[in-house]
Amino acid sequence: MSKLAVIDIGTNSIHMVLAEILPDASFKILDRFKDMTRLGNGVFATRRLSDESMARAMNVLKTLVTLARNKGFERIIAVATSAVREAQNGGEFVAMILEQIGLRVRVISGVEEARLIFLGVKHSIALPDGPTLVVDIGGGSVELIVGNRDGLMHGTSLKLGAIRLTEQCLPKTPPSQAMMRTLATLVTTHLRDAIGSFKMKNFHSLVATSGMAGNVGEVVHLRQTGRPLPQHNLATVLLKHIRSLEAELARSSVKDRLAIPGLDPKRVDTLLPTTVVLRCLLELSGLQQITLCDKAIREGIIYDFIARHREGLKAEQDFPDVRRRNVIGLARRCHAPESHSLHVADLALQLFDQTKREHHLGDQARTWLEYAAILHDVGYHINPRQHHKHAYYLIKHSDLGGLTAEDIDVVANIARYHRRSLPTLKHEEFTSLPPRLQRTVKILASLLRIADGLDRTHFSLIQRLQVKLGKLVTIEVQLTGDAEMELWAAKSRADLFEQVFRRRVQFTGVPMEIRKS
């Protein structure tokens, strides 16, 4: 199956999920990793990422990337959000990651962050027809989204993240009443303006994502029931309980907060502004509870990737080997007749295997023959006339990942000689090959010419063949219909084979029904 690692470089934490994409375009999370690096500490006041926070983040990223690659996850998507996009040295940090780790990080906008979050929510919760309000409280920003089961309606990003609010409004713990009034006014103003910009004002429900909201749910559930929250997804938290928790956090010292059952010690300073945002949002929307969702931006990135790469992912599942997949991809881009090309490849490999004691070529040559057979007709994409020469050009100048320069040279030459003239020292593309590869090209092209002839009508009338080696080479083919055209074409294309193997070739056809009896 296809593997995808997603790394989310947030203001508060760095997350990684390892996912396996399944044939039905769904996915399964294999593992999750998180480290609360506090990359955004101080960034909203200084507009710069500190050297200390960047060093912490770099160490975590090195560990995560190494872990992912060791587990076979070569495809890694990394995104950075509020802290990096707002820092004046955010670009330097991203460049440093690329240089030192080889990881390309995409810094996404707040609106794009909102879109990806909604994708994660939409595939995790059965949204109604009516508008639902979705909030994701991060360290630097709050994404506020309106959507329903049909899709996203509005998405915006507000500078109300928990770390930002703590640094701006809560310089001491516990805060003064004036500090709390300033915080509440700031949050209410921004949320009211955002909701006022939406076309609809009535919402079916409020869905809250992120670890911040999740920890609020954990604390409240433990206080109300005496038991840990069994499942985050679809758990609900009442407005009155959020108000109660906010009041307790506002009057508590750090030591008192750490004694609150269920409170994550790493959120001891950020849970208070989180409760304020949730309370204000519920009051402004007229709703009485939030519904928690445990899926957000990371899952949204996976869904987005699947939607954008559905065709390529299917190709990966059909053709796991990257080299064969890219060869098939080129054939498809050039609209080569796929059933014919694959059938010719099968016949050519049968010839290769049954003449091995004569040519003594190994597995690498067998692979070259298969790829050349799959690509032998791509030249029709340019012009049917001299399509063998066009095939050489297309193969040489296409991006066939996984193939070396030598592989491409050999495959292109084999395809070049699948019809018409034989290899000669007058042909520059052939003579540029070293002598050992010139011999290989002749042998493999001789097999491809015959195989192509044996499917002259493109009806796959010949499925199996048997080669009998002697002073005369007999190729006995099993027929599933009238294949006179195939036998004639194969005989006319046996010239290179007879030259290479220095013996004549004859073809005999045996109806499939007779061989079965």
KOLNUBA-314879 format. One record per residue (C-alpha): residue number from 1; x negated, y negated, z negated. Coordinates in steps of 0.001 Angstrom, whole numbers, plus 524288, in hexadecimal, padded with zeros to 5 digits. Last residue first. Example, Ala and Ser with C-alpha at 12.3 -4.5 7.8 and 13.67 -1.06 7.14 Angstrom:
! residues 2
REC   num       X       Y       Z
REC     2   7CA9A   80424   7E41C
REC     1   7CFF4   81194   7E188
This chain:
! residues 517
REC   num       X       Y       Z
REC   517   81AF9   87EBB   865E1
REC   516   815F7   871B2   860ED
REC   515   80C1E   87081   86BFD
REC   514   816D1   87293   87621
REC   513   81F9F   8681B   8702D
REC   512   814B8   85DF4   86FE8
REC   511   812B3   85EF9   87E87
REC   510   80477   861C4   881DE
REC   509   7FCF6   85837   88A44
REC   508   7EF5E   85ABE   88F4D
REC   507   7E4BA   850B1   8911B
REC   506   7D753   852B7   89718
REC   505   7CAA5   84C3C   893A5
REC   504   7BD7E   84D58   89A51
REC   503   7B0B9   84D5B   892FC
REC   502   7A607   843BA   88FB1
REC   501   7AB94   83FA1   88266
REC   500   7A9C3   83114   884C7
REC   499   7AC43   830F6   89379
REC   498   7B7B2   83A59   892AD
REC   497   7BDB8   8322E   887B4
REC   496   7BB94   825B2   88F9C
REC   495   7C2CD   82B5E   89B50
REC   494   7CE23   8312E   8939D
REC   493   7D6DB   8259E   8969B
REC   492   7DCC5   82AC8   8A34D
REC   491   7DF4C   837E6   89CE8
REC   490   7E646   83150   89177
REC   489   7EECD   8294E   89AB4
REC   488   7F305   8354F   8A275
REC   487   7F616   83D02   89631
REC   486   7FDF8   831B4   89099
REC   485   8059E   82F91   89D33
REC   484   808BB   83E08   89DDF
REC   483   80E46   83D91   89017
REC   482   81BFA   842EA   891CF
REC   481   81FFF   8459B   883C7
REC   480   81AEB   849A8   8767A
REC   479   80DBB   84E18   87B8C
REC   478   802BA   8545D   873DE
REC   477   7F5A2   85104   879C9
REC   476   7EA5F   85A10   87D30
REC   475   7DDA8   852F5   87F6E
REC   474   7D417   85BF9   88615
REC   473   7C5C7   85870   8868C
REC   472   7BE5B   86060   890A2
REC   471   7B101   8657F   88D17
REC   470   7B780   867DC   8800F
REC   469   7BFB8   8604F   87654
REC   468   7CE28   86325   8749B
REC   467   7D596   85718   86FF9
REC   466   7E34B   85897   86A81
REC   465   7EDD2   84E4E   86B57
REC   464   7F99E   84A06   86375
REC   463   8047F   8401C   86544
REC   462   80556   83E0A   873E1
REC   461   8120D   837A9   8784F
REC   460   80F84   82BA5   8700D
REC   459   81864   8236E   878E8
REC   458   80E69   818AD   87BB5
REC   457   80E5E   81CBF   88A21
REC   456   7FF8C   81E75   88AD0
REC   455   7FEA3   8251C   87DA1
REC   454   7F464   82F3A   88186
REC   453   7ED55   824B3   8894A
REC   452   7EACC   81D0F   87CD2
REC   451   7E51A   82933   8767D
REC   450   7DC42   82B8C   88235
REC   449   7D6E7   81DB3   8822E
REC   448   7D590   81DF4   87360
REC   447   7CD02   82A19   873B2
REC   446   7C3AD   8243E   87DBB
REC   445   7C395   8177B   87616
REC   444   7BEFC   81EF6   86A25
REC   443   7B3AE   8257F   87118
REC   442   7AF6D   8196F   8788D
REC   441   7B06B   810BB   86C84
REC   440   7A82B   81A27   86495
REC   439   79D83   81A97   86EF1
REC   438   79D11   80BC5   86F7A
REC   437   79CBA   80BEE   8609B
REC   436   79029   813E4   8605F
REC   435   78A58   80B45   86B06
REC   434   78C3B   7FE7B   86367
REC   433   797C5   7F64C   8682B
REC   432   79523   7EA2F   87065
REC   431   79599   7F30F   87C59
REC   430   7A44F   7F4DF   87AB7
REC   429   7A816   7E68C   8797B
REC   428   79ED4   7E34D   884A5
REC   427   7A4D2   7ECCA   88E57
REC   426   79B05   7EFC3   89907
REC   425   79590   7FAED   890E1
REC   424   7A222   80228   89399
REC   423   7ADDE   806E1   88C0B
REC   422   7B82D   80C9C   8952C
REC   421   7C16B   80443   89D2F
REC   420   7D044   8056D   89C65
REC   419   7D661   80978   88F90
REC   418   7D384   80BA4   88109
REC   417   7C67F   804CF   88319
REC   416   7C96A   7F7DF   87C39
REC   415   7CFE4   7FEFE   870E3
REC   414   7C333   8061A   86E1C
REC   413   7BB9C   7F964   86F71
REC   412   7C454   7F220   865DA
REC   411   7C387   7FD30   85BF1
REC   410   7B4A8   7FD6A   85CC8
REC   409   7B2E2   7EEC2   85B68
REC   408   7BCF6   7EDF0   85073
REC   407   7B681   7F8A6   8487B
REC   406   7A928   7F258   84A71
REC   405   7AE38   7E537   84591
REC   404   7B38F   7EC37   839A2
REC   403   7C1E1   7EF7E   83803
REC   402   7C904   7ECD0   82B30
REC   401   7D004   7E0D8   8304F
REC   400   7D2D6   7E110   83ED2
REC   399   7D32B   7D283   841E5
REC   398   7D4AF   7D29C   85088
REC   397   7CA3D   7CE6B   85A3A
REC   396   7C42B   7DB5B   85E01
REC   395   7D121   7E299   85E0A
REC   394   7D7AB   7D856   86691
REC   393   7CC63   7D7CA   8704A
REC   392   7CB5C   7E689   871E3
REC   391   7DA0F   7E79F   873A4
REC   390   7D966   7DD39   87E36
REC   389   7CFD5   7E5C9   88591
REC   388   7D8F5   7F184   88487
REC   387   7E45F   7E8C7   8887F
REC   386   7DE0E   7E6F7   895C0
REC   385   7EB3A   7E322   89B3C
REC   384   7F5BA   7E4A5   890E7
REC   383   7F2A4   7D6D1   88C0F
REC   382   7F050   7D0AA   87ED3
REC   381   7F8C8   7D90F   875EB
REC   380   7F60E   7E484   87F01
REC   379   7E873   7E420   87912
REC   378   7ED97   7EA98   86CBD
REC   377   7EE30   7F78B   8742A
REC   376   7E239   7FE6A   86E82
REC   375   7E4A8   7F9E1   860A4
REC   374   7E9C9   8065C   85A4C
REC   373   7E05D   80E6F   86287
REC   372   7D4E6   805C6   85EBB
REC   371   7D868   80753   8505E
REC   370   7D936   81626   85150
REC   369   7CC82   8171F   858EE
REC   368   7C52A   80EB5   84F2F
REC   367   7CA67   8172C   84421
REC   366   7C562   82384   84AA4
REC   365   7B835   81CDF   84CAD
REC   364   7B766   81A29   83E1F
REC   363   7BB61   82817   83AF5
REC   362   7B029   82E52   84249
REC   361   7AB94   830BA   85033
REC   360   7A5A0   83DC5   85437
REC   359   7AA16   83C33   86283
REC   358   7AAFD   84A92   86664
REC   357   7AE7D   8511B   85988
REC   356   7B835   8460A   85774
REC   355   7C021   848E5   8639A
REC   354   7CC52   84D93   85C6B
REC   353   7CC4B   842A3   85267
REC   352   7CA66   837F2   85C73
REC   351   7D4F2   83D33   8658D
REC   350   7DEB0   83DCE   85A54
REC   349   7DA6D   8301E   8567E
REC   348   7DD5F   82B31   8642C
REC   347   7EADD   83180   863EA
REC   346   7EE3C   82AE0   856FC
REC   345   7E918   81DB5   85B9B
REC   344   7F108   81EF7   8681B
REC   343   7FD0F   8213E   85FB2
REC   342   7FA0A   8156C   85752
REC   341   7F886   80CBF   86355
REC   340   804BB   8120E   869DA
REC   339   80D2D   81014   85DBC
REC   338   80773   80278   85BD5
REC   337   808F7   7FCDC   86987
REC   336   7FFD9   7F11D   867A5
REC   335   806F6   7E4BC   863A5
REC   334   7FA40   7DD2F   861AC
REC   333   7FDC5   7DA18   853A7
REC   332   8017E   7E85E   851D6
REC   331   7F47C   7ED80   856C0
REC   330   7ED53   7E3AA   84E49
REC   329   7F4F3   7E806   84245
REC   328   7F272   7F65E   84536
REC   327   7E3E2   7F36F   8454C
REC   326   7E544   7EB81   838E4
REC   325   7EC52   7F6A7   83219
REC   324   7E25C   8008D   836EE
REC   323   7D770   7F890   830E1
REC   322   7DEC7   7F5A8   82440
REC   321   7E1C0   80408   821CC
REC   320   7EF12   804A9   81B0F
REC   319   7F6A9   804E3   827EB
REC   318   80553   80622   82586
REC   317   80485   7FFE9   81805
REC   316   7FB6E   7F53D   81CAD
REC   315   803F7   7F2E9   82890
REC   314   80FBF   7F169   81FC4
REC   313   80816   7E773   817E2
REC   312   804D8   7DFE8   82443
REC   311   81317   7DF2C   8283D
REC   310   817A2   7DAE2   81AC4
REC   309   80CE0   7D0C5   81933
REC   308   8144A   7C434   8164F
REC   307   81F66   7CA87   80EC3
REC   306   8161A   7D35E   8073E
REC   305   80D62   7C7D5   803A9
REC   304   818FF   7BFDD   7FEFB
REC   303   81DB9   7CB1E   7F68C
REC   302   81009   7CC71   7F0BE
REC   301   80ECF   7BDCB   7EE6E
REC   300   81C1D   7BDC6   7E7D8
REC   299   8178D   7C895   7DEC5
REC   298   80C62   7BFE3   7DA77
REC   297   814F0   7B3B7   7D9B9
REC   296   81FCD   7B903   7D12A
REC   295   824D3   7C5CD   7CBA5
REC   294   827E0   7C807   7BD43
REC   293   834DF   7C0DA   7BDBF
REC   292   83B38   7BBA5   7B16A
REC   291   8493A   7B6F8   7B143
REC   290   84B49   7A9F5   7AA66
REC   289   856F1   7A676   7A218
REC   288   8618B   79C61   79F7A
REC   287   86274   794F8   7AC42
REC   286   86675   786BB   7ADD8
REC   285   85B93   78404   7B7A3
REC   284   855D2   778C0   7AFEE
REC   283   856CA   77FF9   7A2FB
REC   282   850CD   78C5A   7A883
REC   281   845A9   784C9   7AEC1
REC   280   84302   77D3B   7A25A
REC   279   8425F   789AE   79A3D
REC   278   83972   790C4   7A3DF
REC   277   83013   78544   7A503
REC   276   82FB4   78355   7963F
REC   275   82D7C   791DC   793E0
REC   274   821C4   7919C   79CFC
REC   273   81C6E   78557   79656
REC   272   81C4A   78D2B   78989
REC   271   81696   799AC   78F6C
REC   270   80A46   792D3   7942F
REC   269   80260   79118   787A8
REC   268   80350   79ED9   781FD
REC   267   8038A   7A4DC   78F81
REC   266   7F6F8   7ACC0   78DD2
REC   265   7FC35   7B1CE   780DF
REC   264   807DA   7B7F2   787F6
REC   263   81391   7B610   77F04
REC   262   81A55   7C2F6   77C1B
REC   261   81BF2   7C0C5   76D8E
REC   260   8191A   7B29F   7696E
REC   259   80CCF   7B2EF   760F4
REC   258   8049A   7AC71   76B76
REC   257   80E10   7A111   76B3B
REC   256   80BEF   79F18   75CA9
REC   255   7FD28   79EB3   75E53
REC   254   7FE32   79510   7699A
REC   253   806D0   78C71   7613D
REC   252   81585   78CEF   76284
REC   251   81F98   781F4   7633C
REC   250   82129   781BC   77200
REC   249   8201C   79093   77312
REC   248   82BD0   7925C   76A0C
REC   247   83414   78858   77143
REC   246   830D7   78E41   77E69
REC   245   83442   79BE5   77987
REC   244   841A3   79745   774DD
REC   243   84469   7900B   78188
REC   242   840A2   79C33   7895B
REC   241   849C0   7A44A   780CE
REC   240   8550E   79AEC   78339
REC   239   85284   79B43   791DE
REC   238   85411   7A9FF   79250
REC   237   84982   7B308   797AF
REC   236   84CC1   7BDB4   7A187
REC   235   84538   7C9C4   7A5F0
REC   234   846A3   7CC26   7B49C
REC   233   83863   7D06B   7B630
REC   232   8311B   7CFA8   7A969
REC   231   833B1   7DD6D   7A4B0
REC   230   83377   7E397   7971F
REC   229   8320C   7D6B1   78F9A
REC   228   82BD8   7DACD   782D7
REC   227   83507   7DDEE   77772
REC   226   8393A   7D614   76B82
REC   225   845B8   7D2A8   772C0
REC   224   84707   7C3E6   772A4
REC   223   83918   7BFE2   76F39
REC   222   83338   7CA40   7783B
REC   221   83C11   7C616   78368
REC   220   83893   7B7AC   78161
REC   219   829E6   7BA22   78135
REC   218   82A13   7C2E1   78D35
REC   217   832D0   7B9B7   794F6
REC   216   829FB   7AE16   79216
REC   215   81E8A   7B6A4   7964F
REC   214   82540   7B948   7A348
REC   213   82784   7AACC   7A578
REC   212   818E7   7A849   7A484
REC   211   81535   7B4B0   7ABD5
REC   210   81C1B   7AFE2   7B7F2
REC   209   82A3E   7B06D   7BCD9
REC   208   836D1   7A9E7   7B86E
REC   207   843F2   7AC04   7BF19
REC   206   84EC5   7A231   7BC86
REC   205   85C8D   7A5EA   7C069
REC   204   867F9   7A2E4   7C96E
REC   203   863E0   794DC   7CB79
REC   202   86BDB   7888F   7CD26
REC   201   86518   77C47   7D22F
REC   200   863B5   77F79   7E09C
REC   199   85CA3   776B4   7EA54
REC   198   85025   7769C   7E26A
REC   197   849AE   76968   7E011
REC   196   850DB   767B6   7D329
REC   195   84AFD   77479   7CE4F
REC   194   83D61   76EFA   7D09A
REC   193   8404C   761C8   7CA8D
REC   192   84671   76834   7BEA5
REC   191   83AC3   77158   7BD19
REC   190   830E7   7663D   7BDAB
REC   189   8384D   75DAD   7B418
REC   188   83B56   768C0   7AAA9
REC   187   82D20   76D0B   7A9FE
REC   186   827EA   75F69   7A75D
REC   185   8327B   75C4A   79D71
REC   184   8307A   76922   7963E
REC   183   821C5   76734   7957C
REC   182   822DF   75931   790CA
REC   181   82CE1   75D35   7868A
REC   180   82403   76854   7821A
REC   179   8186C   75F19   780DF
REC   178   820A3   7559E   7790D
REC   177   824EF   76099   76FF9
REC   176   816BC   7637A   76D44
REC   175   8102C   76F7F   772A7
REC   174   80C1C   77B2C   76A52
REC   173   80200   77C30   76F9A
REC   172   7FB47   77096   775F6
REC   171   7F97E   76AB3   7837C
REC   170   80728   76EC0   787EF
REC   169   80B7C   765E2   79302
REC   168   8017C   765D3   79DFF
REC   167   7F905   7719F   79AA1
REC   166   80482   77A1E   7969F
REC   165   80C89   775B6   7A247
REC   164   8019F   77949   7ABC0
REC   163   7FF71   78682   7A54E
REC   162   80DFA   78994   7A5EF
REC   161   80FFE   7856B   7B401
REC   160   818DB   779B6   7B664
REC   159   81339   773BF   7C2BD
REC   158   81EFA   777CA   7CAD3
REC   157   81F50   78067   7D6EB
REC   156   82B29   7810A   7DFB8
REC   155   83351   78B32   7E6B1
REC   154   840C2   78A40   7EC95
REC   153   849DC   793BD   7F3A6
REC   152   8421E   7A070   7F3A4
REC   151   848C9   7ACAA   7F88A
REC   150   85544   7B410   7FB56
REC   149   85686   7B9DB   7EDA7
REC   148   85637   7AC51   7E7CC
REC   147   84C7D   7A155   7E649
REC   146   8488D   79563   7DE87
REC   145   83A7D   793D5   7DA10
REC   144   8330E   78C61   7CFBB
REC   143   8247D   78F0E   7CF11
REC   142   81E68   789D0   7C29F
REC   141   81046   785A2   7C359
REC   140   8033F   78621   7BC72
REC   139   803B2   791DA   7B35D
REC   138   80F2B   7985F   7B9CD
REC   137   81DA5   797D3   7B73B
REC   136   82560   79E72   7C219
REC   135   83381   79A30   7C30E
REC   134   83E54   79FE1   7CB84
REC   133   84BCF   799B4   7CCC7
REC   132   855EB   7A262   7D331
REC   131   85F3D   79D9A   7DDA8
REC   130   86B62   7A5BC   7E04E
REC   129   86B34   7B22D   7E85A
REC   128   86535   7B968   7DCEA
REC   127   8570B   7BDAE   7DB11
REC   126   85415   7CBEF   7D8AA
REC   125   846FF   7CA7D   7D1DD
REC   124   839BF   7CFC1   7D60B
REC   123   83921   7CD14   7E49E
REC   122   83E5E   7BF44   7E33E
REC   121   8355A   7BC92   7D7C2
REC   120   828CD   7BFC6   7DF26
REC   119   82D20   7B823   7EB09
REC   118   830EC   7ACD9   7E220
REC   117   82325   7AC50   7DCAD
REC   116   81D91   7ABFB   7EA73
REC   115   8261E   7A07D   7EE4D
REC   114   822FA   79907   7E1D5
REC   113   8145F   79AC9   7E3D8
REC   112   815FA   795EF   7F1CA
REC   111   81C9C   789BC   7EC81
REC   110   811E7   787C4   7E270
REC   109   8077D   788B5   7ECDC
REC   108   7FE7B   79464   7EE35
REC   107   7EFC1   794FA   7ECD1
REC   106   7EBAD   7A0E9   7F4A2
REC   105   7DFE0   7A80A   7EF2E
REC   104   7D634   7AF7A   7F7A4
REC   103   7CE7A   7B921   7EF76
REC   102   7C04C   7BBB9   7F31E
REC   101   7BC68   7BB71   7E4D3
REC   100   7B1BB   7B123   7E41C
REC    99   7B429   7A956   7F07F
REC    98   7C2EC   7AAAE   7F11F
REC    97   7C4B2   7A7F2   7E2A5
REC    96   7BB90   79C2D   7E37C
REC    95   7C354   796B8   7EEF1
REC    94   7CFE4   797C0   7E6ED
REC    93   7C955   790BA   7DB91
REC    92   7C420   78604   7E471
REC    91   7D1B6   78410   7EA13
REC    90   7D765   782DB   7DC63
REC    89   7CD68   77857   7D90E
REC    88   7D765   76D55   7D929
REC    87   7E0A8   77612   7D18F
REC    86   7EEF6   775C8   7D57C
REC    85   7EF18   781D6   7DE5C
REC    84   7E695   78992   7D4F7
REC    83   7EEC3   786F6   7C8DA
REC    82   7FBDE   78898   7CFBB
REC    81   7FA60   7952E   7D786
REC    80   7EFF8   79E2A   7DCF0
REC    79   7F28C   7A993   7E613
REC    78   7EB0F   7B619   7E8CC
REC    77   7EED4   7C0B0   7F26C
REC    76   7E615   7CCB1   7F204
REC    75   7E556   7D729   7FC85
REC    74   7D9E8   7E020   7F934
REC    73   7E12E   7E703   7EE4F
REC    72   7D9F2   7F3F9   7ED49
REC    71   7D986   7F50E   7DE71
REC    70   7CB82   7F01A   7DE3A
REC    69   7D01D   7E490   7E65B
REC    68   7DA8B   7E0DE   7DC76
REC    67   7D177   7E245   7D0CC
REC    66   7C6D2   7DA33   7D73E
REC    65   7D0CA   7CFB1   7DA96
REC    64   7D610   7CF99   7CCB7
REC    63   7C8BB   7CEF5   7C62B
REC    62   7C3B4   7C43E   7CF10
REC    61   7D05E   7BCBA   7CD06
REC    60   7CF27   7BD83   7BE37
REC    59   7C122   7B8B6   7BE68
REC    58   7C4A3   7ADB3   7C7C4
REC    57   7D00F   7A97E   7BF28
REC    56   7C788   7A865   7B324
REC    55   7BD44   7A0B7   7BAB0
REC    54   7C7D3   797C4   7C046
REC    53   7CD28   7955F   7B28E
REC    52   7BFAC   791F1   7AD47
REC    51   7BBFF   78917   7B8A4
REC    50   7C88F   78182   7B6A5
REC    49   7D2A0   7806D   7C171
REC    48   7D46E   7720A   7C484
REC    47   7DFAF   7686A   7C495
REC    46   7DB08   7640B   7B6FF
REC    45   7E84D   763AC   7B043
REC    44   7EF2E   76E35   7B823
REC    43   7E2F3   776AC   7B887
REC    42   7E0F8   77754   7A9DA
REC    41   7E3A1   785E8   7A8FB
REC    40   7E823   78A53   7B662
REC    39   7DFCA   7969D   7B74E
REC    38   7E5D4   79B89   7AAB9
REC    37   7DF94   7A8EE   7AD19
REC    36   7EAFC   7B141   7A85B
REC    35   7E6E8   7BDF4   7AECE
REC    34   7F0A7   7C6D7   7B565
REC    33   7F045   7D3EC   7BC62
REC    32   7FB23   7DBF5   7C275
REC    31   7FB33   7E99B   7C841
REC    30   80198   7F25A   7D255
REC    29   80CC6   7E954   7D623
REC    28   81505   7F076   7E034
REC    27   8195C   7EA6D   7ECEC
REC    26   824D2   7EA25   7F646
REC    25   822FD   7E9A2   804F4
REC    24   82920   7F738   806CE
REC    23   81B99   7FD0C   80937
REC    22   816A6   7F8BC   7FBD0
REC    21   80DA0   7ED76   7F85D
REC    20   804F7   7F0F3   7ECD2
REC    19   802AD   7E5A9   7E397
REC    18   7F7C3   7E13E   7DAA7
REC    17   7FB89   7D542   7D2D2
REC    16   7F1E0   7CB0C   7CE29
REC    15   7F447   7BFC8   7C4D3
REC    14   7EC0C   7B425   7C0E6
REC    13   7F1E9   7AC66   7B5D2
REC    12   7F550   79E95   7B139
REC    11   7F3B9   795F9   7BD2C
REC    10   7F5C8   7A14C   7C652
REC     9   7ECD1   7A903   7CF35
REC     8   7F60F   7B37B   7D480
REC     7   7EEF9   7BF47   7DA2C
REC     6   7F667   7C8BF   7E2D4
REC     5   7F0B7   7D5FD   7E690
REC     4   7F6C3   7DD37   7F200
REC     3   7F5E1   7EB8A   7F5CE
REC     2   7FC1D   7F1C0   801A6
REC     1   80000   80000   80000
